[in-house]
């Protein structure tokens, strides 16, 4: 093979150099002749290094351990590849990461290092940690990105690209009621809800906080244990 031919060339040049070095030291070889021998050794070393690099480039090694998720079917053994050509997609399944989007009312409650619970479609709860919080909003969604990472559980069947539900533990001393947004009636800058007081309808002005999907925080105006009316509110009066 090319590798073996260039190897023998280097060995021959090295033996010639060692013999010439002794001759030069004894005075039987001129400096010019020794310089020519040295050049031949350097050329052989460069040729061998190029051969080794070419041989090593016939095998592609990932920079991390993982599993092949997708391989380009058009790439076969023996193909010459240009720089930047994707050969395969490799998944590092030693740890998982997901990115969730939260509003400005929630991002203020989240800090790096907060604990999180991650639940896959299999119902298994995994323990994770918040590792990064975006400094600004996503221009497409207007929300803040929060990165949550976790270690897989033994025998985990979760795969890259699957959906998960994430709950982040936040530190807060305030307890607030959370109600369906459909139960809130807007009148200009005021917001109202209706509660059942012994079979009659009572309208209450409330002060709301952050909105969480189809739920909203009620900071003031409702008391624990009251019965909230959640349907038909457009036709109700006090």
N, C-alpha and C positions, 0 to 999 in steps of 0.2 A: 504494500500500500504506500501511498504518498508519505504517510506518517513514518513508516519504517525506513524508506529511502533517505529522508531528511535526517532521521536519527543517526543512520550510519555515516552520513556526511559530517555530522557534528562530531561523532566519535573519532573519525579519521582526522579531522582538523584539530581536535584536541590532542591526539597523540602526536601529530606533527608539531604542534606548538610546544608540547612538553619536551620533545627531543630537540627542537630548535633552541629552546631556552638554555639547555645544557651546552649546546654548541656555542651559543653566543657568550655564555659565561666563560667558556674555555678559550674563546678568541678565534674559533674556527668558522664563525659565521658573522657576516657583516650586519651592521644595524639596519641597512636597507633590506636585506634578505629576511631578517627577523621581523621587520615591520610588515612585509608582505605576508608572512605566515600568520602574524597577528590579525591582519585584515581578513584573511580567509577564515580564521576562527570566529571573528565577530560576525561575518556574513553567515556562517553556518549556525551560529547562535540565533541570529535574527530569523533565519529560515525555519529553524526548529520552533521558535516561539510563535511564528505565524501559523505553522502546522498545528501546534497545540491549540491555538485559539480557534482555528477553523474546525478542529475536531470537537472542541467543547461547544461550539455554536451549533452543532448538529443536535444538541439536546437542550430543551427549554425547561428551566426549573423555576417554579413559583417562588416568590420571596417569603412565603409563609405556608404553613401546613393547612390543608383544607380538602374540600371535595369538589370535583368538577361538576358544575351545574349545567353548563352548555358548552359544546365543542363545535367549532365551525366545521361542517361536513365537507367543505371545499378544500380544507387543508389536510394534506396527506404526508406521510413519511417520505422524505426526499425532496419536498418542495423547497424552493428558495423564497424566503419571505423578506419583504421590505420592512424597514423600521416603522413601528406603529400599527402593524397589522394585528388585529385581535385573533388569537388562536383559540382561547377558551375563556369562560367565565368561571372563576373559582370562588367558592364560598368558604370563609373561615367560620366554621361552626363551633369554635371553642367559646364564643361569646356572641351575644345578640345586641342589636341596637335598633331603636325605633325613634321616630321624630313625631311629636304631637304638636298641635297648634292650639294656643290658648289666647284669650282676649286680654286687654290691658288690665282688667280687674283681677284676673287670675295670676298673671305673670308677676305682679307685685307680691304675691304670697309665696312664690316659689324661689328657692335658693339652691345653688349647687350643693349636692350632698344629701338633699331630701330623699327619704325613702319612697319607693313606689311599688305598687303591685301590678303585675302584668298578667293578664288572663287571655289565653288563647282560645280557639274554638273548641278545644278539648276540655275546657273548664278548669284546667290546672292553674293554680295561682303561683306565680314566680316572683321572687323578691329582687328588686332592682334599685338603681340609684340615678338621680338626676346628675348628668355630667356636664351639661352645657346649656346655656340660655342665650338666645339671640339678643343682640344689642338693639335691634330695631325690628320693624314689622316686615313681613313678607309683602312685596309690592303686589303680588297676585291675590292674596287673601286678606291682607290687612291685619293678620294675627301674628303672634310671636311664636317662634319655633323653640321647642324644648326637647333636648336629647336625653333619652333614658336608656341605660345599658344594664344588662343582667347576664348571669351565667345560666346555661341550660341546666335543667334538672336531669337526674339520671334517666337514661332511656328516652330523652326528650324527642318528640316527633315533630316539633315545631320546625318549619323550614323557612328559608329566606323568601320574602315576598308575601308571607301570610299576614292576615290582619290580626291585631290584638287590641284588647281594651286595657287602658292604662289609668290607674288612680294614683295621684301623687299626694303624699302626706304633707300637709302644710302646718306651720305653727301659727295658731291664732287663739287669742283669749276670748274672742267674740263669738257668741252663738246666735245665729240668725235663722229665721224661717225661710224655707225655699218652697215656692208654690209654682204651679203651671202658669206660663205667660198668658195662656188663653183665659185665665180667670181675672186678668187685670183689664180695667177699662180706662182709657186715656181721655181726658177732657182738657185740652190745651196743655198747660204745664203740670196739671194735677193728674194723679192716678188714684183709681178707686178699686175696691173689691166689694163683694156682697157676702155677708155672713148670715147664717140662720140663727136667729135669737128666739127660741121657743116657738118656732113655726112661722115667724114673720121675717121679712127681709130687712136687713139693716145695711146701709151703705157706709163704707169706711174709707177715709182718705189714708193712703199709705205712702211711705217713702221707700223706694226700691234701691237696690245696689247693683251688683254685677249680674249679668245675664249668662246662663250656662245652658246653651242649646234652647230647649223648650221649657226651661225652668228659670226663675228669677229670684233673687234674694229680696226679702222684705225686712228692712232695717227698723221700721217703726210703723205702728198702726194695727198690728195683729197681736193677739195674745195666744199663748199655748193652750190648746184644748178647744179653741173655737172651731165651729164648723164652717168651712169655706164653701161657697156655692161656685161651681166650676162650669156649669152649662146654662145656656139660655140667658146669659147675663145682659145681652143687648135689650131684652124686653122687660127687664126688671126695674122697679123703682123702689125708693126707700119706703 
